[in-house]
Amino acid sequence: MKYIKYQKDGQTGWGILEGNVISALTGAPWNTRELSGEYPLLEEVCLLPPTEPANIFCVGLNYEDHAKESGSELPEEPHIFLKGTNSLLEHEGTILIPGWAGRVDYEGELAVVIGKRCRNVSEAEAPGVIFGLTCLNDVTARDLQKKDAHLTRSKSFDTFCPMGPWIVTGSETKGRKIETRLNDKVVQSSNTDMMGFPVPRIISYITRFSTLMPGDVIATGTPAGIGPMKAGDVVEVEIEGLGTLKNHCEADPRG
């Protein structure tokens, strides 16, 4: 089942998408299944990021081929960092490229959306706390990443976390093809089976030190093939069974 967040006539809402018909909900899908009685069409609304996370946790260097292209090895434990919620961007939204920041890269990733409050979750229990899955682009200011001692600035510019177009319910993260295209050219092509740390391990690891809340996001890492984007580019992240996230790039008018 596909869940979306959308805007129509200046109002935001949540809904279940079937075909091009939206069954509007009275609240976020992890809190309610009650229908509001409204059924707008997909073409009548503007899609928004499909969740409102308290936190966006990210996993670095979780594909061996990406670790190698970065001059590193797979870490002994999941390498976790946070991406600011200010960076969220909707499907078909515009990624703003800051001219002063240097190289800005795409990183196509599978994202997990949490469905219930949880702490100290075992790997066996982990699938039960997943609400669903979606596509994510972990946009990164690469030159700043190399300059800084941490990842906060390079990962958290406004518009640097495109996500969507929707959340597909379910917890099966294995065996999904993941592909990133830049201006219709395939630049990343892999499979989620190539992750160094599978999703249940990641969830268990994070919940050892942090409570996860409904709507929270875990971006599970990117495969090899990262590269720069520039104004005028179009980037797409497609994951098998989840759809395609598409965004345009423009120069940030603020510099």
C-alpha positions as CSV (number, residue, x, y, z in Angstrom):
1,M,0.0,0.0,0.0
2,K,1.2,3.5,-0.8
3,Y,0.9,6.4,1.7
4,I,1.5,10.0,0.8
5,K,1.5,13.4,2.3
6,Y,0.2,16.1,0.0
7,Q,-1.0,19.7,-0.3
8,K,-4.2,20.8,-2.0
9,D,-5.8,24.3,-1.9
10,G,-3.3,25.4,0.7
11,Q,-4.1,22.5,3.0
12,T,-1.9,19.6,3.8
13,G,-3.1,16.0,4.4
14,W,-2.2,12.4,4.5
15,G,-3.7,9.7,2.3
16,I,-3.6,6.2,0.8
17,L,-2.8,6.3,-3.0
18,E,-4.5,3.6,-5.2
19,G,-4.0,4.2,-8.9
20,N,-4.5,8.0,-9.1
21,V,-7.1,8.2,-6.4
22,I,-6.2,9.4,-2.9
23,S,-8.2,8.2,0.1
24,A,-7.6,11.0,2.5
25,L,-6.8,10.2,6.1
26,T,-7.6,12.2,9.2
27,G,-3.9,12.1,10.4
28,A,-0.5,10.5,9.9
29,P,-0.8,6.9,8.8
30,W,1.1,5.5,11.7
31,N,-1.4,7.1,14.1
32,T,-4.7,6.5,12.2
33,R,-6.4,4.6,9.5
34,E,-9.6,6.6,9.7
35,L,-10.7,8.1,6.4
36,S,-11.8,11.7,6.1
37,G,-14.2,11.0,3.3
38,E,-12.3,13.0,0.7
39,Y,-10.9,11.4,-2.5
40,P,-8.8,13.9,-4.5
41,L,-6.9,12.8,-7.6
42,L,-3.2,12.6,-7.7
43,E,-3.0,15.2,-10.4
44,E,-4.9,17.6,-8.3
45,V,-2.4,17.7,-5.4
46,C,1.3,18.5,-4.8
47,L,3.2,15.7,-3.2
48,L,5.2,16.6,-0.1
49,P,7.9,14.5,1.7
50,P,5.9,11.5,2.8
51,T,6.9,11.7,6.5
52,E,7.6,14.3,9.3
53,P,10.6,12.7,11.1
54,A,11.9,13.8,14.4
55,N,15.3,12.5,13.2
56,I,16.9,11.4,10.0
57,F,19.5,8.8,10.8
58,C,22.0,7.9,8.0
59,V,24.4,5.0,7.6
60,G,27.8,5.9,6.0
61,L,29.9,3.4,4.0
62,N,27.4,0.6,4.0
63,Y,28.2,-0.7,0.6
64,E,31.7,-2.2,0.1
65,D,32.1,-0.8,-3.4
66,H,31.3,2.7,-2.2
67,A,33.7,2.4,0.7
68,K,36.4,1.4,-1.8
69,E,35.7,4.4,-4.1
70,S,35.9,6.6,-1.0
71,G,39.3,5.2,-0.1
72,S,37.9,3.3,3.0
73,E,36.9,-0.1,4.2
74,L,33.6,-1.2,5.6
75,P,33.5,-0.1,9.3
76,E,33.4,-2.7,12.1
77,E,30.1,-1.2,13.3
78,P,27.4,0.9,11.4
79,H,28.7,4.4,10.9
80,I,25.7,6.6,12.0
81,F,25.2,10.3,11.5
82,L,22.3,12.7,11.5
83,K,20.9,14.8,8.6
84,G,19.0,17.9,9.5
85,T,15.2,17.7,9.0
86,N,15.4,21.2,7.4
87,S,16.9,19.3,4.4
88,L,13.7,17.4,3.5
89,L,12.5,17.9,-0.1
90,E,9.6,16.5,-2.0
91,H,9.4,14.4,-5.2
92,E,9.8,16.8,-8.1
93,G,11.1,19.5,-5.8
94,T,14.2,21.5,-6.7
95,I,17.6,20.8,-5.2
96,L,19.4,24.1,-4.6
97,I,23.1,24.0,-5.4
98,P,25.1,26.5,-3.3
99,G,27.7,28.1,-5.5
100,W,30.2,28.6,-2.7
101,A,30.1,25.1,-1.4
102,G,32.0,23.4,-4.2
103,R,31.1,19.9,-5.5
104,V,27.6,18.6,-4.6
105,D,26.9,14.9,-5.1
106,Y,23.9,12.6,-5.5
107,E,23.7,9.5,-3.3
108,G,20.7,7.2,-4.1
109,E,19.6,5.2,-1.0
110,L,16.8,3.0,0.4
111,A,15.1,4.7,3.3
112,V,13.2,3.0,6.1
113,V,10.3,4.8,7.8
114,I,9.7,3.8,11.4
115,G,6.1,3.0,12.5
116,K,6.2,2.9,16.3
117,R,8.1,4.2,19.2
118,C,10.9,1.8,20.1
119,R,14.1,1.3,22.0
120,N,16.5,-1.6,22.5
121,V,15.0,-3.5,19.5
122,S,16.6,-6.9,18.7
123,E,17.4,-7.8,15.1
124,A,14.6,-10.3,15.2
125,E,12.1,-7.6,16.3
126,A,13.3,-5.0,13.9
127,P,11.0,-5.8,11.0
128,G,8.0,-5.2,13.3
129,V,8.9,-1.5,13.9
130,I,9.1,-0.6,10.2
131,F,6.1,1.2,8.7
132,G,7.4,1.2,5.2
133,L,10.1,2.0,2.7
134,T,10.8,4.9,0.3
135,C,13.5,6.4,-2.0
136,L,16.0,9.0,-0.7
137,N,18.8,11.1,-2.2
138,D,21.4,11.8,0.5
139,V,22.7,15.0,-1.3
140,T,26.2,15.9,-0.1
141,A,28.5,18.9,-0.4
142,R,31.5,16.7,-1.0
143,D,34.2,19.4,-0.6
144,L,32.8,20.5,2.7
145,Q,32.6,16.9,3.9
146,K,36.3,16.5,3.3
147,K,37.0,19.9,5.0
148,D,34.9,19.4,8.1
149,A,35.6,17.1,11.1
150,H,31.9,15.9,11.0
151,L,29.1,15.5,8.4
152,T,26.5,17.9,9.7
153,R,27.1,20.9,7.4
154,S,27.8,18.9,4.2
155,K,24.6,16.8,4.6
156,S,22.1,19.3,5.9
157,F,21.7,22.2,3.5
158,D,18.1,23.1,2.7
159,T,16.8,20.7,0.0
160,F,19.6,18.1,0.5
161,C,17.3,15.3,1.5
162,P,14.8,14.6,-1.3
163,M,12.5,11.7,-0.3
164,G,9.5,9.9,-1.8
165,P,7.4,10.0,-3.8
166,W,5.5,7.9,-1.3
167,I,6.0,5.3,1.4
168,V,5.3,1.7,0.4
169,T,4.2,-0.4,3.5
170,G,6.2,-3.5,4.4
171,S,9.5,-4.4,5.8
172,E,11.2,-6.5,3.1
173,T,14.5,-4.7,2.4
174,K,16.4,-7.5,0.8
175,G,16.9,-8.1,-2.9
176,R,15.7,-4.7,-4.2
177,K,17.5,-3.2,-7.2
178,I,18.6,0.4,-6.6
179,E,19.5,2.7,-9.5
180,T,20.4,6.4,-9.8
181,R,20.1,8.2,-13.0
182,L,21.6,11.6,-13.9
183,N,20.0,13.2,-16.9
184,D,18.7,9.7,-17.9
185,K,22.2,8.1,-17.7
186,V,22.6,5.3,-15.1
187,V,25.3,6.3,-12.6
188,Q,24.6,4.0,-9.7
189,S,23.3,0.4,-10.1
190,S,23.3,-2.1,-7.2
191,N,21.1,-4.2,-5.0
192,T,20.2,-3.9,-1.3
193,D,21.7,-7.3,-0.8
194,M,25.1,-5.7,-1.2
195,M,24.7,-3.7,2.1
196,G,27.4,-4.4,4.6
197,F,25.0,-4.1,7.5
198,P,21.4,-5.3,6.8
199,V,18.5,-3.2,8.0
200,P,17.6,-5.2,11.1
201,R,21.2,-4.8,12.3
202,I,21.1,-1.1,11.7
203,I,17.8,-0.6,13.6
204,S,19.0,-2.7,16.5
205,Y,22.2,-0.7,16.6
206,I,20.5,2.7,16.6
207,T,18.0,1.7,19.2
208,R,20.7,0.8,21.6
209,F,21.4,4.5,22.1
210,S,18.3,6.4,20.7
211,T,14.6,6.0,20.9
212,L,13.1,5.9,17.4
213,M,9.8,7.6,16.9
214,P,6.9,7.0,14.4
215,G,7.9,8.8,11.2
216,D,11.6,8.7,11.8
217,V,13.8,7.9,8.8
218,I,16.9,5.7,8.4
219,A,18.8,6.2,5.2
220,T,20.7,2.9,4.7
221,G,23.7,4.0,2.6
222,T,24.6,4.4,-1.0
223,P,26.4,2.1,-3.5
224,A,29.3,3.1,-5.7
225,G,29.0,5.6,-8.5
226,I,28.5,8.8,-6.5
227,G,29.2,12.0,-8.5
228,P,28.5,15.7,-8.9
229,M,25.3,17.5,-9.9
230,K,25.0,21.0,-11.3
231,A,22.3,23.4,-12.1
232,G,20.1,22.1,-14.9
233,D,20.6,18.5,-14.0
234,V,17.8,16.0,-13.3
235,V,18.5,13.2,-10.9
236,E,16.3,10.1,-10.3
237,V,16.5,7.4,-7.7
238,E,14.6,4.3,-8.5
239,I,14.2,1.3,-6.1
240,E,12.5,-1.9,-7.1
241,G,8.9,-2.0,-5.9
242,L,9.1,1.5,-4.4
243,G,8.9,3.8,-7.4
244,T,11.1,6.7,-8.7
245,L,12.1,9.8,-6.9
246,K,12.8,12.6,-9.3
247,N,14.3,16.1,-8.7
248,H,15.7,19.0,-10.6
249,C,18.8,21.0,-9.7
250,E,19.1,24.8,-9.8
251,A,21.7,27.2,-8.5
252,D,20.8,28.5,-5.1
253,P,19.8,32.2,-5.7
254,R,21.1,33.0,-2.2
255,G,24.6,32.1,-3.4
